[in-house]
Amino acid sequence: MSQETTYLELSEVDGAHKFYEVIVDNATLTVRYGRIGDQGQVKASGYPDNARARAAAAKKIGEKIRKGYAPAVPGVRQKRSVSRRQIVSTRSTAHTAPVLWRYDSGAPAFGIFVDGQHCMVGNEHGVITTLDHDARVRSQVRLPDGVKCIVADDAWVYAGCDDGNVYDLSGKVPRVAYAIAPEIDIYWLDIHDGVLGVSDADGGITAVDHEDEFLWRRPGRGRSAWMVRCDRDAIYHGHSQGVTGYEWRTGSELWHTRTGAVLFGWQEDGSVFAGTSTREVVRLSKSGRHERSYLCDAPVFSCATAEGGRYVFAGDSQSSIYCFDADGTRLWKLGTGCGSAYSMQYHDDRLYVVTTGGHLACIDASEPAIRAAQAGDVPEVRDIKAPRQAPRAAQPTVVEVTSDLGGGVVVQCLDDRGRLRVQVLSDGYRRDWSVQFPKGIREPGARYLVTEVRESSRGGYYRAYGDIRRLR
């Protein structure tokens, strides 16, 4: 029996730019969807016979046509350009910071993540490199599009990319954990306990739950929203008109505080920090009250804090970095020597920055090293080159097949009133709770072996962690 394919697109001048493709092959219905010009996400479903598969396809096509989709030819409309932060980075006039080492990733870099074992950098080419704290390259992976940010949620690490997908990096192979609506031009992402916050180019804010389903979406109060931070109570949204707090479940506005246009954000337990175009980092309480300002000499493109906010760091558009005490006193200003800091993170007396020049730089932020640098005495920088062999592209929809249980946790994909859900089969887990699990590899009836499954701190569902293999 011949294969039947229907390809639709919805393209608006200042809105959606996405496709929807339906393929019926005998009794199998395959749906592919996403942003025009991308590969998109693929879902396959089996039916008892061809007639039922065709009926299901007709229903899906009808729903899309009613929403404005129309027949199109693949490849005629081109992929829209991705919004990039436009920065003219100038050389700092301050003394050079005590840079211990710097890794050249090969392209401007936004994504950074640092913990006790690793330092990660993700660049505009989609390459994520993991190094140890002594600058030894441990691994590399190339995602399908540029990396916007790398964020952690308990034991999980995620990368948000220009293709609109959020990839779980906790296993050997990156998996698509969330697929953001194709019409949303992502600027930044953050996540807390499975709830994802997304800020976008139009100044909007979106919350997505652990099952990759929209909780809510708001237009926001401004434009160009570079900041989003999430905690157990709220989502904090920084944009051209300041910072707004939203209740994470419903999206109801909790408060709004005007600041200069926000270009980056950070948070501690009791405060949020907004780096602004008005040359300051603004500290707000989580009820929106202005607590302190930290004054810099140029627009602030990144900020971070030491534990508890005892130090506040900032990176400006002139390749300088700053350190303030909690009360707002500037302690020092030094140059990076490798471009303006797009993002930064402090860990164990070291400040890590990723820059317009594509470097991940490790700066000794201890008091003796800073005093020496202010006097012009800095260590010789170790320049680390990228591995000669380019990383192979990740294939997030490919899963290894095994018959060896190997001490993992068995889960199964089930059809729940037309939606594919994943539940735990192994003993010791609640069978009525779903599992946060990559949608791109879900197949009806399939069983998978997961390295680990943990209960969400909010309760009500589990989260899969580590490697995933399909059981024969």
KOLRO-55248 format. One record per residue (C-alpha): residue number from 1; x, y, z; residue in one letter. Coordinates in pm, 1 decimal. Last residue first. Layout:
BEGIN
resi;xx;yy;zz;resn
NUM;X;Y;Z;A
...
end
This chain:
BEGIN
resi;xx;yy;zz;resn
472;1348.9;-594.0;2366.1;R
471;1397.6;-321.1;2626.1;L
470;1463.5;34.6;2511.2;R
469;1756.0;211.7;2672.2;R
468;1765.9;541.8;2861.9;I
467;2074.8;682.2;3031.2;D
466;2060.9;923.9;3322.5;G
465;1760.0;1052.1;3515.6;Y
464;1387.4;994.8;3474.9;A
463;1167.3;1225.3;3681.4;R
462;872.3;1111.0;3887.1;Y
461;529.0;1263.4;3939.9;Y
460;285.2;1384.3;4205.6;G
459;531.4;1534.6;4446.6;G
458;663.2;1891.0;4460.4;R
457;1010.4;1753.5;4533.4;S
456;970.9;1537.9;4223.3;S
455;1029.0;1170.4;4294.6;E
454;1338.8;1017.3;4142.9;R
453;1390.2;757.6;3870.2;V
452;1737.1;622.5;3787.7;E
451;1929.7;457.8;3505.1;T
450;1618.2;408.7;3293.7;V
449;1528.9;85.3;3114.8;L
448;1246.0;128.2;2867.5;Y
447;929.1;-60.3;2781.3;R
446;734.2;10.5;2463.2;A
445;355.2;-13.1;2460.2;G
444;309.2;300.7;2251.8;P
443;646.2;447.4;2146.4;E
442;809.6;741.2;2323.0;R
441;1150.5;838.8;2183.4;I
440;1083.9;1205.9;2096.6;G
439;869.2;1263.2;2402.5;K
438;1159.3;1246.3;2647.9;P
437;1036.9;1129.4;2991.3;F
436;898.8;1301.4;3299.3;Q
435;736.1;1000.4;3463.9;V
434;365.4;969.2;3545.0;S
433;223.0;871.8;3882.5;W
432;-53.5;611.5;3916.6;D
431;190.6;318.8;3949.3;R
430;348.4;456.8;4266.1;R
429;703.9;328.4;4291.5;Y
428;872.1;57.9;4501.5;G
427;855.4;-220.5;4244.7;D
426;949.3;-157.6;3882.7;S
425;672.7;-77.2;3632.6;L
424;704.7;303.6;3637.2;V
423;468.2;506.0;3418.2;Q
422;511.4;692.9;3089.9;V
421;224.2;872.9;2920.0;R
420;132.5;892.2;2551.7;L
419;-181.4;1097.2;2504.7;R
418;-492.3;972.4;2321.5;G
417;-695.3;883.8;2628.1;R
416;-386.4;760.5;2818.2;D
415;-184.3;544.6;2578.3;D
414;99.7;383.7;2772.5;L
413;481.8;399.2;2758.2;C
412;642.9;168.3;3012.0;Q
411;913.3;216.2;3275.2;V
410;1175.5;-25.0;3407.8;V
409;1430.1;103.9;3660.6;V
408;1796.2;3.8;3628.9;G
407;1989.6;-282.8;3785.6;G
406;2144.0;-407.3;3463.0;G
405;1815.5;-498.7;3297.8;L
404;1998.4;-656.8;3002.5;D
403;1770.2;-705.2;2702.0;S
402;1895.8;-397.3;2520.1;T
401;1801.0;-149.4;2247.7;V
400;1988.4;180.8;2223.2;E
399;1777.8;490.1;2159.7;V
398;1785.8;733.2;1867.9;V
397;1557.9;1039.4;1886.8;T
396;1823.5;1265.3;2044.8;P
395;2080.4;1209.9;1768.9;Q
394;2371.0;1426.4;1883.4;A
393;2601.4;1559.1;1614.8;A
392;2953.7;1423.4;1627.3;R
391;3210.3;1646.8;1791.3;P
390;3482.8;1789.9;1567.1;A
389;3817.2;1610.3;1596.7;Q
388;4093.4;1857.7;1664.4;R
387;3988.9;1904.3;2026.0;P
386;3931.0;2270.2;2119.1;A
385;4237.3;2461.9;2228.4;K
384;4323.6;2557.4;2583.5;I
383;4519.2;2878.2;2645.0;D
382;4694.8;2876.2;2982.1;R
381;4725.1;3236.6;3094.2;V
380;5047.7;3347.5;3255.7;E
379;4970.3;3465.8;3607.6;P
378;4889.5;3831.2;3679.4;V
377;5087.0;4113.1;3845.1;D
376;4958.1;4455.0;3733.3;G
375;4904.6;4601.0;4081.0;A
374;4530.6;4538.1;4056.3;Q
373;4620.4;4184.7;3949.7;A
372;4818.3;4126.6;4269.7;A
371;4529.1;4243.8;4484.8;R
370;4291.4;4018.4;4287.3;I
369;4513.0;3712.3;4333.0;A
368;4548.7;3773.2;4707.2;P
367;4170.2;3825.5;4750.6;E
366;4063.5;3510.0;4565.8;S
365;3879.7;3564.8;4236.6;A
364;4110.1;3349.2;4021.7;D
363;3945.0;3374.4;3681.3;I
362;3851.1;3073.5;3466.5;C
361;3765.2;3173.7;3109.9;A
360;3525.5;2999.1;2872.3;L
359;3599.1;3170.2;2544.2;H
358;3377.5;3237.5;2243.0;G
357;3500.1;3590.8;2177.4;G
356;3170.6;3735.2;2297.1;T
355;3240.8;3565.2;2626.8;T
354;3178.9;3286.8;2871.1;V
353;3280.3;3365.9;3229.0;V
352;3391.3;3159.5;3529.7;Y
351;3473.5;3334.8;3856.9;L
350;3684.2;3133.5;4099.6;R
349;3690.2;3138.7;4478.4;D
348;3494.9;2808.4;4499.4;D
347;3235.9;2872.3;4227.7;H
346;3107.9;3191.1;4067.6;Y
345;2910.3;3184.5;3741.4;Q
344;2909.4;3409.4;3436.8;M
343;2723.6;3485.8;3115.2;S
342;2776.5;3707.1;2807.7;Y
341;3108.5;3831.7;2947.0;A
340;3267.3;4083.9;2712.7;S
339;3581.3;3981.6;2527.4;G
338;3898.1;3781.4;2592.0;C
337;4128.6;3995.8;2810.5;G
336;3875.6;3979.9;3093.9;T
335;3944.8;4330.5;3221.8;G
334;3936.0;4423.9;3591.6;L
333;3712.7;4620.8;3831.4;K
332;3739.2;4584.8;4208.0;W
331;3571.8;4611.7;4548.0;L
330;3274.7;4827.4;4450.1;R
329;3068.4;4890.6;4761.7;T
328;2704.3;4785.9;4714.9;G
327;2621.0;4652.2;5061.1;D
326;2665.1;4288.0;4953.9;A
325;3024.9;4349.8;4848.1;D
324;3090.3;4435.8;4487.6;F
323;3300.1;4266.2;4216.6;C
322;3329.5;4388.1;3860.6;Y
321;3416.0;4246.3;3519.0;I
320;3530.4;4446.3;3218.4;S
319;3510.1;4354.9;2849.2;S
318;3348.9;4690.5;2755.3;Q
317;2991.4;4560.4;2732.2;S
316;2984.6;4489.8;3106.3;D
315;3023.0;4185.2;3332.9;G
314;2894.4;4190.3;3689.8;A
313;2971.9;4015.2;4017.0;F
312;2796.0;4044.5;4353.0;V
311;2969.3;3915.0;4664.6;Y
310;2801.1;3803.9;4989.6;R
309;2491.4;3718.2;4784.7;G
308;2410.5;3401.2;4977.6;G
307;2681.5;3204.7;4800.1;E
306;2876.4;3423.6;4560.2;A
305;2673.5;3618.1;4308.8;T
304;2621.2;3644.1;3934.1;A
303;2579.6;3908.4;3666.3;C
302;2580.9;3942.7;3289.7;S
301;2533.9;4203.3;3017.9;F
300;2568.8;4519.6;3226.8;V
299;2574.6;4846.9;3032.8;P
298;2889.4;5049.7;3110.1;A
297;3070.7;5198.8;3412.4;D
296;2916.2;4984.8;3687.5;C
295;2695.3;5071.0;3986.0;L
294;2557.6;4805.4;4220.1;Y
293;2204.7;4898.0;4328.5;S
292;2029.0;4776.2;4644.6;R
291;1701.3;4657.1;4796.2;E
290;1419.2;4754.3;4558.5;H
289;1104.5;4570.6;4673.4;R
288;956.1;4319.0;4428.1;G
287;828.6;4057.1;4674.7;S
286;1126.3;3839.6;4589.8;K
285;1348.4;4119.7;4714.5;S
284;1516.2;4316.5;4439.1;L
283;1886.7;4370.0;4367.8;R
282;1964.2;4596.0;4074.5;V
281;2289.4;4554.8;3883.4;V
280;2383.6;4883.2;3725.8;E
279;2497.0;5046.1;3405.2;R
278;2157.6;5170.0;3281.1;T
277;2138.3;4881.6;3030.7;S
276;2057.8;4654.4;3322.7;T
275;2179.5;4348.6;3513.5;G
274;1893.7;4222.9;3728.9;A
273;1944.6;4042.4;4059.8;F
272;1671.8;3846.5;4238.2;V
271;1659.7;3811.1;4613.9;S
270;1565.7;3580.5;4902.1;G
269;1705.9;3242.5;4800.4;D
268;1953.6;3383.3;4547.7;E
267;1879.7;3482.3;4191.1;Q
266;2042.4;3596.3;3868.2;W
265;1928.9;3797.1;3568.3;G
264;2048.3;3939.1;3237.7;F
263;1982.5;4231.0;3002.9;L
262;1709.9;4418.4;3191.4;V
261;1608.4;4760.3;3055.2;A
260;1647.3;5005.0;3345.0;G
259;1431.1;4932.4;3645.1;T
258;1056.4;4934.7;3705.9;R
257;920.2;4689.4;3960.1;T
256;618.4;4465.8;3891.4;H
255;434.2;4243.0;4136.8;W
254;242.3;3916.1;4174.8;L
253;109.6;3882.7;3820.7;E
252;-108.3;3573.3;3776.5;S
251;68.6;3308.3;3568.9;G
250;-147.0;3029.6;3715.4;T
249;94.6;2775.5;3863.2;R
248;418.0;2978.4;3865.0;W
247;279.6;3292.8;4028.6;E
246;442.4;3573.2;3831.6;Y
245;703.2;3835.2;3931.6;G
244;786.6;4123.9;3699.5;T
243;1122.5;4294.5;3647.3;V
242;1192.6;4613.7;3452.3;G
241;1050.1;4780.4;3143.6;Q
240;1277.0;4631.7;2873.1;S
239;1250.4;4281.0;3020.8;H
238;1320.5;4075.6;3333.9;G
237;1080.3;3797.3;3437.5;H
236;1082.7;3629.2;3776.6;Y
235;884.7;3301.7;3794.0;I
234;732.0;3222.7;4132.4;A
233;696.3;2999.3;4437.0;D
232;938.0;2706.0;4416.7;R
231;1194.4;2905.1;4218.3;D
230;1234.3;3025.4;3861.7;C
229;1450.5;3288.8;3691.9;R
228;1390.2;3455.4;3355.5;V
227;1591.3;3740.7;3210.7;M
226;1657.6;3838.4;2849.8;W
225;1308.1;3970.1;2773.2;A
224;1334.7;4184.1;2460.0;S
223;1004.8;4367.8;2502.3;R
222;799.5;4505.6;2790.8;G
221;505.7;4429.9;3019.0;R
220;467.3;4059.2;2947.8;G
219;263.6;3889.8;2671.6;P
218;166.1;3603.2;2906.3;R
217;163.6;3224.6;2851.0;R
216;30.4;2953.2;3078.9;W
215;79.3;2596.4;3199.4;L
214;188.3;2477.1;2856.6;F
213;249.6;2103.7;2831.9;E
212;597.6;1948.8;2816.2;D
211;498.4;1682.0;3070.5;E
210;707.9;1849.3;3344.3;H
209;519.0;2177.9;3307.6;D
208;576.8;2472.3;3072.2;V
207;561.0;2837.6;3176.1;A
206;576.7;3118.6;2919.9;T
205;687.3;3483.4;2937.9;I
204;667.5;3743.7;2663.6;G
203;898.2;4035.6;2594.4;G
202;880.1;3993.6;2216.7;D
201;1226.6;3834.8;2200.5;A
200;1136.4;3566.2;2453.3;D
199;1145.2;3451.9;2815.2;S
198;1081.6;3083.9;2892.5;V
197;1018.4;2935.6;3239.3;G
196;1028.2;2556.6;3276.4;L
195;860.3;2368.2;3559.9;V
194;1041.8;2038.7;3624.6;G
193;1148.4;2117.4;3978.3;D
192;1282.0;2459.8;3885.4;H
191;1380.1;2560.4;3532.9;I
190;1529.3;2861.2;3358.2;D
189;1532.3;2970.8;2998.0;L
188;1647.8;3269.5;2792.0;W
187;1594.0;3451.3;2462.6;Y
186;1354.4;3215.0;2288.0;I
185;1171.2;3331.3;1974.9;D
184;832.2;3171.6;2041.8;I
183;644.1;3086.4;1721.2;E
182;772.8;2727.6;1720.4;P
181;615.0;2646.3;2058.9;A
180;884.4;2514.5;2294.8;I
179;972.1;2144.3;2278.5;A
178;1077.1;2019.4;2622.6;Y
177;1290.5;1722.5;2735.5;A
176;1458.2;1655.2;2401.4;V
175;1728.7;1400.6;2480.3;R
174;2107.1;1443.5;2492.4;P
173;2291.2;1107.8;2475.1;V
172;2516.2;981.9;2755.6;K
171;2258.5;1088.7;3011.4;G
170;2208.2;1406.5;3217.8;S
169;2212.5;1643.3;2921.6;L
168;1834.8;1692.7;2893.5;D
167;1775.8;1906.9;2585.0;Y
166;1539.1;2204.1;2563.1;V
165;1408.6;2256.7;2211.6;N
164;1322.9;2577.3;2029.4;G
163;1580.2;2528.0;1753.2;D
162;1784.8;2810.2;1908.9;D
161;1876.3;2586.3;2199.2;C
160;1811.3;2552.4;2573.2;G
159;2050.9;2311.9;2743.4;A
158;1944.9;2116.3;3051.0;Y
157;2125.1;1965.9;3349.7;V
156;1940.3;1738.1;3591.4;W
155;2059.8;1654.1;3942.3;A
154;1862.4;1940.3;4105.8;D
153;1750.4;2155.1;3815.3;D
152;2051.6;2292.2;3630.5;A
151;2071.6;2543.0;3347.5;V
150;2270.0;2573.8;3024.7;I
149;2184.5;2866.9;2797.5;C
148;2117.0;2980.4;2441.2;K
147;2300.7;2697.7;2262.6;V
146;2298.5;2724.0;1883.3;G
145;2130.6;2448.6;1682.9;D
144;2116.7;2071.5;1626.8;P
143;2324.3;1987.3;1935.7;L
142;2694.3;1905.4;1911.7;R
141;2850.3;1707.8;2195.2;V
140;3190.8;1729.2;2358.8;Q
139;3356.8;1545.7;2644.8;S
138;3623.1;1559.2;2914.4;R
137;3839.9;1851.7;2802.9;V
136;4106.0;1912.3;3069.1;R
135;4086.2;2268.5;3199.1;A
134;4201.3;2195.4;3556.3;D
133;3845.4;2249.1;3679.7;H
132;3721.8;1968.1;3455.5;D
131;3597.8;2041.0;3106.1;L
130;3265.5;1979.3;2930.4;T
129;3216.9;2119.9;2581.5;T
128;2874.8;2193.8;2432.4;I
127;2871.7;2268.8;2059.1;V
126;2554.1;2422.6;1917.3;G
125;2739.6;2655.0;1680.2;H
124;2632.3;2954.5;1890.1;E
123;2824.7;2820.1;2190.0;N
122;2774.9;2601.6;2496.7;G
121;3030.1;2596.0;2779.4;V
120;3044.7;2348.0;3065.9;M
119;3269.6;2337.0;3373.5;C
118;3264.6;2016.2;3571.3;H
117;3324.2;1843.9;3904.6;Q
116;3203.8;2073.1;4183.1;G
115;2954.8;2257.1;3963.0;D
114;2976.9;2501.9;3673.3;V
113;2731.3;2569.3;3391.2;F
112;2769.8;2816.5;3106.1;I
111;2577.2;2884.2;2787.2;G
110;2609.8;3218.5;2609.1;F
109;2912.5;3158.7;2385.7;A
108;3040.4;3334.7;2075.2;P
107;3210.1;3075.3;1849.2;A
106;3520.7;2853.6;1846.3;G
105;3507.5;2716.1;2199.5;S
104;3841.9;2873.1;2295.7;D
103;3917.0;2758.4;2650.7;Y
102;4071.5;3002.9;2892.0;R
101;4299.7;2938.3;3184.6;W
100;4412.6;3099.5;3510.9;L
99;4286.3;3448.7;3428.1;V
98;4407.4;3696.0;3692.8;P
97;4207.5;3995.3;3563.0;A
96;4375.1;4248.5;3335.8;T
95;4408.6;4605.3;3457.8;H
94;4126.1;4832.1;3346.8;A
93;4096.3;4994.4;3002.4;T
92;3868.7;4716.1;2878.3;S
91;3853.9;4645.2;2507.5;R
90;3526.3;4708.2;2329.9;T
89;3238.6;4471.0;2266.3;S
88;2977.5;4593.8;2023.2;V
87;2690.3;4373.5;2129.4;I
86;2384.3;4254.4;1942.2;Q
85;2227.3;3964.1;2131.0;R
84;2115.0;3724.2;1866.7;R
83;1765.8;3663.0;1733.7;S
82;1750.9;3356.3;1510.2;V
81;1685.8;3401.1;1139.9;S
80;1368.3;3253.3;1003.1;R
79;1392.8;2919.3;823.9;K
78;1301.3;2941.1;459.8;Q
77;966.6;2898.5;287.6;R
76;996.5;2695.2;-29.2;V
75;1172.9;2400.4;137.3;G
74;869.7;2177.6;189.9;P
73;579.5;2259.8;-44.7;V
72;266.0;2391.2;122.3;A
71;-90.2;2296.0;215.7;P
70;-245.7;2543.0;464.0;A
69;-245.4;2587.2;841.4;Y
68;-490.3;2841.6;981.6;G
67;-615.6;2678.0;1302.5;K
66;-904.5;2511.1;1118.4;R
65;-645.2;2360.1;883.1;I
64;-461.6;2214.4;1183.1;K
63;-770.2;2043.7;1327.2;E
62;-863.9;1904.3;985.9;G
61;-517.1;1754.4;940.2;I
60;-537.3;1580.5;1279.1;K
59;-880.4;1435.0;1205.3;K
58;-777.1;1321.6;858.5;A
57;-472.6;1145.9;1005.1;A
56;-687.2;960.6;1260.1;A
55;-918.7;844.6;981.6;A
54;-621.6;737.4;769.5;R
53;-480.9;527.4;1056.2;A
52;-824.3;374.9;1111.2;R
51;-854.3;276.9;747.2;A
50;-498.6;142.7;734.8;N
49;-556.7;-115.8;1006.9;D
48;-531.7;-183.7;1379.9;P
47;-345.1;144.3;1442.6;Y
46;18.3;225.4;1529.2;G
45;141.6;568.9;1634.3;S
44;459.3;757.0;1539.5;A
43;569.4;1093.9;1676.2;K
42;847.3;1305.1;1524.3;V
41;977.7;1642.6;1642.4;Q
40;1119.3;1906.9;1412.5;G
39;1384.0;1872.9;1141.4;Q
38;1411.3;2251.8;1129.1;D
37;1348.7;2484.3;832.3;G
36;995.1;2573.8;936.9;I
35;970.0;2535.3;1313.3;R
34;820.8;2210.6;1441.4;G
33;609.0;1913.2;1340.8;Y
32;639.6;1552.4;1222.6;R
31;345.5;1313.4;1260.1;V
30;369.3;944.5;1172.2;T
29;59.4;723.6;1142.8;L
28;125.9;350.4;1100.9;T
27;-135.4;106.0;965.9;A
26;-12.5;110.1;602.6;N
25;211.9;415.7;585.5;D
24;20.2;732.7;671.3;V
23;237.3;1042.8;691.7;I
22;127.7;1374.2;846.5;V
21;347.3;1685.7;832.3;E
20;294.5;2002.0;1036.6;Y
19;500.1;2315.0;979.8;F
18;582.6;2632.1;1172.3;K
17;636.6;3005.7;1138.5;H
16;397.7;3163.6;1390.2;A
15;399.8;3535.6;1454.5;G
14;520.6;3861.6;1305.9;D
13;445.1;3802.6;937.8;V
12;253.4;3478.3;988.0;E
11;348.8;3134.4;855.3;S
10;141.4;2821.1;914.9;L
9;255.6;2526.3;707.8;E
8;105.5;2194.5;599.5;L
7;247.9;1871.7;449.5;Y
6;25.2;1571.3;381.3;T
5;190.9;1239.1;296.6;T
4;28.3;911.3;189.5;E
3;246.1;598.4;155.8;Q
2;142.0;340.3;-98.3;S
1;0.0;0.0;0.0;M
end
